[in-house]
Structure formats: C-alpha cells, structure tokens
Amino acid sequence: MARVVFGWAALMLVGSACGATSNEDGGIAGGGNAGVAAGGAAGSAAGSGGGLSLGGSSAGGSAGAGATAGAAGAGGSGGEVGCQSDGGGATGPGGAGNGGPEQCGNGLDDNANGFVDENCTCAAGTTQPCYGGPAWAAGKGKCAKATQQCVGGGEFPQWGPCGGWVPPSIEVCEGSIDEDCDGQVDESCGCCEGDVQPCGVQQGACTPGSQTCVNGKWGDCQGGVMPNPEICGNKIDDDCDGQIDEGCTINLPVNISGDCVTASCPPQAPYPIGCQITMAGGDPRGCIANNGGPVVYFQEGDKCGAGSVTGTLLCSSQPGAPLGPSNCAINKSTKYYPPTKAGCPAT
C-alpha cells in the first residue's frame, strides 16, 4: 500500500503501518512487543525529508533522536522491524561550509565567491589540487577535486581556473557511492515498498520532486529540477546555492599612485567588464583603454605621472560588453574609451 510521506507526523504513521512481524513461535510478547513497537515508530521517525545542502546550509531536516530510539526498540526479543521510512535525500553538514577570507595555497574556495585561490601568487607552470564547492565536501565520496595550473608571465603569476570538480548531489540508494559527500553511503535509505516522499530543494532554479520506494530503497528524484552548473550572466541561481552568478566576477581594487598605468584582471576572471574610477590629478580628461584582453590602461590628461588612479575594476570569467560610459565610470567631464592607449590624449 503506497503512502505519501510528508514530515514527522506522516513518518510516525508509516512506522505504525510498517511495524513488526511475528516470530516463528506465533506471537510477540513482553519485551519483544515493546521493543518492536518502539523500533517501528521511533525508527520510522528518525529522519525528516532531506534536501541538498550546498554552501554549508542544509535545505532539509536532519535526523532526530528517533534513530537512536528506533535502534534501541528493535533490540527487544521476539520480533523484527518490517521496514523503516527514513527521510531520504541529501544533507550536508550544516554550518560547515565556506565563507571566511580566502587562504592562499589550500586549493579551496574559502570565501565562497566561486573562485579558488584567486589573486594568490604561485610558481608559473606548477599545479595544485583544487575544489570550488563547499570545503566539507572536497575529496569525499563522489565529490572529486580537480587541478588548477599557475599561469601568467611576469613577476606575479596566479592560479588559473579550477574546472572539473564534482559538486554534492542527492543521495541515490544504490549501495556503493556517497553522492552527497557527507562520509556516508545510502544513509536513511530504508523505506516501505511503494512509499513516496519529497526530494530536492525549492531554491533558485531548482524545484522539488518525489522519490518512490522500490525494493526497500528510495529511487531517483523525479519530476523536479536538480542543481546545475552556474551560467554566468543569466541572473539565475542555476546551482541553487542561494547565490547568483557566483564564480563569474571579481572586484579588483585599483590603487595606483600616478597615471599612464595599467591593471590586469586575474587568470580566473580575465575579462574586464566594468569599473568605477577616480582620477585626482585635476585634468578634466580621463582615458581608459582596453582591447578585450585582461590588461586595462588608465591615463589622466596628457601628462603622465601627474595624477592618481583609484577605484575598482570588475573582472569576469565570461566576456562582456566593451568598457565604456555605461559600465566604466570616470569622474571626468571628458572621457575616452579607446581599444589601445594610442587613442588617449597624446603625452
């Protein structure tokens, strides 16, 4: 008999319906009866409906004390628990995600901005293991790390993109793989034949679906939209982690004494797509030159060294519109946005 399982109350009902079976002696008596009753009800109430946990915050419930109570109850003599309906789905270790300052050299996205070791110097040509998802998942279960290479010439090469790492996903009850990368395989997969429970998350582009119990295990999450890699520029939370277009842009501070100077976007986000610049030399003319590459040239007036350039340069992992008045502000009445510095006022 199929039942739709929602929340603690419904799970308690399943525990009663999927309870004990009698032993060969033809009955359940005394401690066996009490043990099986506690095991069926408390064990069935062990977990609430799970959800995928990304970025360290759990979108679903966590297992309660019912799991312990269920195990203890099943220990009574004279009976056995027929099945349990534990809330399936994927739950990450809530609160153990990223969010602190970026730490160079550990290959992790410590500040949860979608980049790994951004603006960290390294030895050109070297590589390191890296992981762009929540730190608690890195290298666990199916959450494989990737490799990033130190790129760029000059005095300060930097780490390039970290591509190919595997994010956590909904736990699938197949017996051998830890899909949600929490260190457990098929946790909370026991269920009663034909039962149905919600799965997935309602966040960003993701919508919940449902799982059906087949042969005592929860099947795949059907009917919902699962997390996908983030698509830059569409203003949608594609990976359903509560952030939009993360891993797409970096705000690079620009604080250079003098003018006729350059700033360069990092290898992980090599495309300049915007800026907010103040030039303090007193000349009414300001020039910002860029040909679509990572290097941006700043010049105030036509006398190099007379000004001071401060502000921010916005860099992206995807190409955008050329720098111009609409996306790159200068505090000057006369503005120039040529592709090369030759288009700035003659010096």
Backbone torsions as a table, in degrees:
resi	resn	phi	psi	omega
1	MET	NA	123.3	-176.8
2	ALA	-83.3	143.1	175.6
3	ARG	-135.2	145.9	172.6
4	VAL	-92.2	124.5	-172.6
5	VAL	-102.8	116.7	177.1
6	PHE	-131.4	115.4	170.3
7	GLY	73.7	-174.1	-173.8
8	TRP	-67.3	-42.5	-176.3
9	ALA	-61.4	-46.5	180.0
10	ALA	-65.0	-36.9	178.9
11	LEU	-64.2	-35.9	177.0
12	MET	-64.4	-38.6	178.4
13	LEU	-64.5	-40.1	178.4
14	VAL	-62.1	-39.4	179.4
15	GLY	-58.6	-38.7	-179.5
16	SER	-71.4	-42.0	-176.7
17	ALA	-71.9	-35.8	-178.3
18	CYS	-100.3	45.1	-170.5
19	GLY	-84.7	-138.8	-169.0
20	ALA	-85.7	158.7	169.8
21	THR	-117.8	150.0	-176.2
22	SER	-73.3	157.7	178.2
23	ASN	-87.5	-177.7	-175.7
24	GLU	-68.2	-16.7	-179.7
25	ASP	-79.6	-0.2	173.7
26	GLY	82.7	38.0	175.4
27	GLY	161.7	165.4	177.5
28	ILE	-121.6	123.0	-175.0
29	ALA	-133.1	157.9	172.0
30	GLY	53.5	-128.5	-176.7
31	GLY	-60.7	-31.6	178.5
32	GLY	-63.3	-43.9	-179.6
33	ASN	-61.6	-47.3	-179.8
34	ALA	-65.5	-40.4	-178.6
35	GLY	-64.1	-43.7	-178.5
36	VAL	-69.6	-38.5	179.0
37	ALA	-61.7	-45.9	179.0
38	ALA	-66.2	-41.1	-179.4
39	GLY	-64.4	-42.2	-179.1
40	GLY	-65.9	-46.9	-176.2
41	ALA	-76.0	-52.3	-176.1
42	ALA	-69.8	-37.0	178.3
43	GLY	-65.6	-38.8	179.2
44	SER	-67.2	-26.1	-179.6
45	ALA	-90.5	13.8	-172.2
46	ALA	-66.0	-35.7	-175.0
47	GLY	-132.8	141.3	171.8
48	SER	-87.2	169.1	-177.3
49	GLY	-57.4	125.8	-176.1
50	GLY	-83.5	170.5	175.7
51	GLY	-151.4	163.0	-179.4
52	LEU	-72.5	128.1	177.7
53	SER	-100.3	118.4	178.1
54	LEU	-122.7	147.0	178.2
55	GLY	64.4	19.4	174.7
56	GLY	88.9	-2.9	178.6
57	SER	-110.5	129.6	-175.6
58	SER	-87.1	123.9	179.5
59	ALA	-85.8	-4.6	178.9
60	GLY	-123.8	179.5	-179.3
61	GLY	-80.1	172.1	177.8
62	SER	-118.7	159.0	-177.6
63	ALA	-63.7	137.9	-179.1
64	GLY	-98.0	-168.8	-177.7
65	ALA	-70.7	-9.4	179.4
66	GLY	-59.1	-29.9	-179.8
67	ALA	-61.2	-44.3	178.9
68	THR	-66.6	-43.7	-179.0
69	ALA	-62.7	-39.9	179.8
70	GLY	-62.9	-43.4	-179.4
71	ALA	-63.8	-41.2	-179.7
72	ALA	-66.1	-40.8	-179.4
73	GLY	-63.6	-40.9	-177.6
74	ALA	-65.4	-12.6	-178.4
75	GLY	-78.0	-7.9	178.5
76	GLY	-63.6	155.9	-177.1
77	SER	-83.9	153.6	169.1
78	GLY	91.7	8.4	179.2
79	GLY	-162.2	176.1	177.1
80	GLU	-144.2	154.2	178.4
81	VAL	-82.4	128.7	-178.1
82	GLY	-68.1	-49.3	177.5
83	CYS	-164.5	163.4	177.0
84	GLN	-123.6	148.4	175.7
85	SER	-115.4	83.3	179.0
86	ASP	-87.6	138.3	-179.8
87	GLY	-59.4	114.5	-179.7
88	GLY	-79.6	-158.1	179.9
89	GLY	94.7	-179.6	-175.4
90	ALA	-111.3	129.9	174.8
91	THR	-129.9	127.3	175.2
92	GLY	-89.6	167.4	178.6
93	PRO	-69.4	96.4	-176.3
94	GLY	-53.8	137.8	177.1
95	GLY	83.7	-2.6	-177.7
96	ALA	-104.5	23.4	-176.0
97	GLY	-86.9	-169.0	-179.1
98	ASN	-84.4	177.6	176.6
99	GLY	147.0	-6.8	178.6
100	GLY	-88.0	-173.5	178.1
101	PRO	-67.0	151.3	179.5
102	GLU	-66.8	132.5	178.7
103	GLN	-110.4	118.9	-177.1
104	CYS	-70.0	136.2	171.2
105	GLY	96.3	-5.3	-179.1
106	ASN	-98.0	-4.1	176.6
107	GLY	69.6	22.7	-178.7
108	LEU	-122.6	157.9	176.3
109	ASP	-90.6	76.0	-172.5
110	ASP	-63.3	-36.8	-176.1
111	ASN	-94.7	8.3	172.8
112	ALA	55.4	40.8	177.5
113	ASN	-106.2	8.4	177.7
114	GLY	90.0	0.8	179.3
115	PHE	-121.8	152.4	-179.1
116	VAL	-113.0	121.7	178.2
117	ASP	51.8	39.8	178.7
118	GLU	-65.3	144.9	-179.9
119	ASN	60.8	22.7	176.0
120	CYS	-101.4	130.2	179.3
121	THR	-76.4	157.0	-176.7
122	CYS	-159.5	176.4	179.2
123	ALA	-89.9	120.1	-175.2
124	ALA	-52.1	133.2	177.9
125	GLY	92.1	-14.4	179.0
126	THR	-79.4	163.1	178.2
127	THR	-128.8	162.6	174.4
128	GLN	-149.9	150.4	172.9
129	PRO	-65.3	147.3	-178.7
130	CYS	-147.6	158.7	178.4
131	TYR	-147.2	124.9	-175.5
132	GLY	-96.2	1.7	179.7
133	GLY	-100.0	-162.7	179.8
134	PRO	-62.3	138.2	-173.9
135	ALA	-60.3	-33.9	-177.0
136	TRP	-65.4	-20.0	-176.8
137	ALA	-93.8	-15.5	-170.5
138	ALA	-56.7	117.6	175.6
139	GLY	78.3	3.1	179.9
140	LYS	-97.9	145.0	176.9
141	GLY	52.7	-131.4	-179.2
142	LYS	-84.9	-1.3	-176.4
143	CYS	-79.2	74.0	-176.0
144	ALA	-72.6	143.3	173.7
145	LYS	-77.4	167.1	174.9
146	ALA	-118.6	-166.5	179.1
147	THR	-131.3	136.7	174.2
148	GLN	-120.6	151.4	-175.0
149	GLN	-113.7	144.3	175.4
150	CYS	-79.3	119.8	-173.6
151	VAL	-125.4	167.7	177.3
152	GLY	98.7	146.7	177.0
153	GLY	-98.5	-163.9	178.8
154	GLY	78.9	-161.6	-173.1
155	GLU	-80.2	-27.1	-172.9
156	PHE	-129.8	74.5	173.3
157	PRO	-65.7	156.9	-175.8
158	GLN	-134.7	164.5	179.3
159	TRP	-70.6	134.7	177.4
160	GLY	-82.4	-170.6	-177.2
161	PRO	-63.0	151.7	173.5
162	CYS	-105.1	100.1	-176.4
163	GLY	-116.4	143.9	175.4
164	GLY	99.2	-0.4	176.4
165	TRP	-70.2	155.1	-174.6
166	VAL	-107.3	123.3	-179.0
167	PRO	-81.2	163.6	173.4
168	PRO	-64.6	153.3	176.9
169	SER	-142.6	179.8	179.9
170	ILE	-62.0	134.9	177.9
171	GLU	-66.3	128.6	178.0
172	VAL	-108.3	131.6	-175.9
173	CYS	-82.6	80.5	-179.5
174	GLU	-121.4	-4.1	169.3
175	GLY	101.4	-10.4	-173.7
176	SER	-143.1	-14.7	-172.1
177	ILE	-117.0	136.1	175.6
178	ASP	-92.8	86.1	-174.6
179	GLU	-69.0	-35.4	-178.0
180	ASP	-91.2	4.1	168.2
181	CYS	57.5	39.6	177.9
182	ASP	-104.6	9.9	178.4
183	GLY	88.9	2.5	-179.9
184	GLN	-126.5	147.5	177.6
185	VAL	-108.0	125.5	176.1
186	ASP	56.2	36.0	175.9
187	GLU	-63.6	142.7	178.4
188	SER	56.9	41.4	-179.1
189	CYS	-99.9	-13.0	179.1
190	GLY	-63.5	137.6	-179.3
191	CYS	-159.0	171.6	178.8
192	CYS	-97.2	137.7	-175.6
193	GLU	-51.3	127.2	176.7
194	GLY	88.2	-9.9	177.9
195	ASP	-63.4	151.1	178.1
196	VAL	-126.3	137.0	177.6
197	GLN	-138.8	154.6	176.8
198	PRO	-71.6	155.7	177.8
199	CYS	-150.9	166.0	-179.1
200	GLY	83.6	-170.2	-175.6
201	VAL	-132.9	154.1	172.9
202	GLN	-106.2	84.9	-178.5
203	GLN	-160.1	139.7	-179.4
204	GLY	57.3	-132.5	178.9
205	ALA	-80.6	-7.1	-175.1
206	CYS	-84.9	144.3	174.5
207	THR	-132.1	149.3	-179.2
208	PRO	-68.8	156.6	172.2
209	GLY	-128.3	-150.2	179.3
210	SER	-144.8	154.4	176.9
211	GLN	-122.2	143.4	177.7
212	THR	-114.7	139.8	179.7
213	CYS	-79.8	121.9	178.4
214	VAL	-129.8	123.7	-180.0
215	ASN	55.9	37.5	175.9
216	GLY	80.2	7.7	-180.0
217	LYS	-132.6	146.1	177.0
218	TRP	-72.3	132.7	178.4
219	GLY	-80.0	-171.7	179.7
220	ASP	-65.2	156.0	176.8
221	CYS	-76.4	117.4	-175.4
222	GLN	-114.7	148.2	171.6
223	GLY	86.3	-7.8	179.7
224	GLY	-109.6	179.7	176.3
225	VAL	-110.5	120.0	-177.7
226	MET	-90.2	164.5	179.4
227	PRO	-60.8	141.6	176.2
228	ASN	-127.9	163.9	177.9
229	PRO	-58.2	144.9	-179.0
230	GLU	-65.1	133.6	176.3
231	ILE	-103.8	119.3	-175.9
232	CYS	-69.7	134.4	170.8
233	GLY	90.2	-4.5	-178.8
234	ASN	-93.0	0.0	177.3
235	LYS	58.1	34.3	178.4
236	ILE	-126.9	140.9	175.9
237	ASP	-82.0	80.3	-173.8
238	ASP	-66.5	-36.3	-178.2
239	ASP	-92.9	3.9	168.0
240	CYS	59.3	40.6	178.6
241	ASP	-108.4	10.9	178.3
242	GLY	89.0	-0.1	179.2
243	GLN	-121.4	147.7	179.8
244	ILE	-110.4	128.6	176.8
245	ASP	57.3	29.4	174.2
246	GLU	-67.8	150.9	-175.5
247	GLY	79.7	8.7	-178.1
248	CYS	-108.0	-33.7	-175.4
249	THR	-134.3	151.8	174.5
250	ILE	-132.5	130.6	172.5
251	ASN	-86.3	113.3	-177.1
252	LEU	-101.1	114.2	178.8
253	PRO	-62.8	139.5	176.3
254	VAL	-120.4	115.6	-178.6
255	ASN	-144.6	87.1	-173.0
256	ILE	-125.0	127.8	176.3
257	SER	-80.3	122.8	-176.5
258	GLY	108.0	178.1	175.2
259	ASP	-135.4	-168.8	-168.8
260	CYS	55.0	47.9	-174.4
261	VAL	-125.2	168.2	-179.5
262	THR	-126.8	155.9	169.4
263	ALA	-133.6	147.1	-175.0
264	SER	-123.2	133.8	174.4
265	CYS	-68.8	148.7	-177.8
266	PRO	-73.3	162.2	-177.9
267	PRO	-59.7	-30.4	-178.2
268	GLN	-73.7	-21.0	177.7
269	ALA	-142.5	76.2	-167.3
270	PRO	-83.6	0.8	-173.9
271	TYR	-106.9	115.1	175.4
272	PRO	-70.3	125.9	-178.5
273	ILE	-126.3	-1.5	178.8
274	GLY	-177.2	166.2	176.1
275	CYS	-163.0	163.4	173.9
276	GLN	-138.1	102.1	-167.9
277	ILE	-121.4	137.1	172.5
278	THR	-114.4	129.5	176.6
279	MET	-116.6	124.9	-168.6
280	ALA	-112.1	26.0	-177.3
281	GLY	-90.2	-8.3	176.4
282	GLY	95.5	-12.2	178.6
283	ASP	-80.0	141.0	-178.0
284	PRO	-75.3	-3.5	-176.0
285	ARG	-108.1	139.2	176.1
286	GLY	-136.3	140.8	-176.5
287	CYS	-133.2	131.3	175.6
288	ILE	-127.8	117.3	-174.3
289	ALA	-114.5	133.7	177.6
290	ASN	-157.8	135.5	-179.0
291	ASN	-102.0	16.6	-177.3
292	GLY	98.4	-12.9	177.5
293	GLY	-83.6	-177.3	-174.4
294	PRO	-73.3	-20.6	-174.4
295	VAL	-91.1	130.9	178.6
296	VAL	-118.9	134.9	-177.5
297	TYR	-106.1	133.2	-179.4
298	PHE	-119.4	133.3	178.3
299	GLN	-146.4	132.7	175.9
300	GLU	-107.7	124.6	179.8
301	GLY	63.1	-144.4	-179.3
302	ASP	-129.4	17.3	178.8
303	LYS	-122.1	102.1	-177.4
304	CYS	-62.1	140.5	177.5
305	GLY	89.4	-2.1	-177.6
306	ALA	-90.9	-10.7	-174.4
307	GLY	-118.5	-175.9	177.4
308	SER	-141.6	123.9	-175.3
309	VAL	-104.8	124.7	175.3
310	THR	-135.3	163.5	177.3
311	GLY	135.3	-155.3	-179.1
312	THR	-131.5	148.1	174.5
313	LEU	-116.5	124.9	-178.8
314	LEU	-93.9	121.3	-177.3
315	CYS	-115.2	147.0	-175.5
316	SER	-129.2	155.7	173.8
317	SER	-81.2	-8.4	178.9
318	GLN	-126.0	145.8	177.9
319	PRO	-61.4	149.5	177.8
320	GLY	-135.5	-164.5	178.7
321	ALA	-67.0	149.1	177.0
322	PRO	-59.7	152.3	178.0
323	LEU	-63.6	134.3	-178.5
324	GLY	-165.8	-173.1	-176.3
325	PRO	-59.2	-29.9	-176.2
326	SER	-76.2	-24.8	-176.6
327	ASN	-127.3	-2.7	-177.0
328	CYS	-139.6	93.5	-172.7
329	ALA	-82.8	139.0	172.6
330	ILE	-126.2	143.7	-179.7
331	ASN	-84.2	49.4	-178.0
332	LYS	-129.9	148.8	178.6
333	SER	-75.1	-29.8	177.2
334	THR	-114.8	120.5	-173.2
335	LYS	-121.7	140.5	177.0
336	TYR	-124.5	137.3	177.9
337	TYR	-134.1	62.3	-178.6
338	PRO	-80.6	164.7	177.3
339	PRO	-72.1	-25.2	179.2
340	THR	-135.5	162.8	-177.6
341	LYS	-66.0	-15.7	176.8
342	ALA	-63.6	-20.5	179.6
343	GLY	-85.6	-4.1	176.5
344	CYS	-80.5	165.4	177.0
345	PRO	-53.4	139.2	-177.0
346	ALA	-61.3	137.4	180.0
347	THR	-105.3	NA	NA
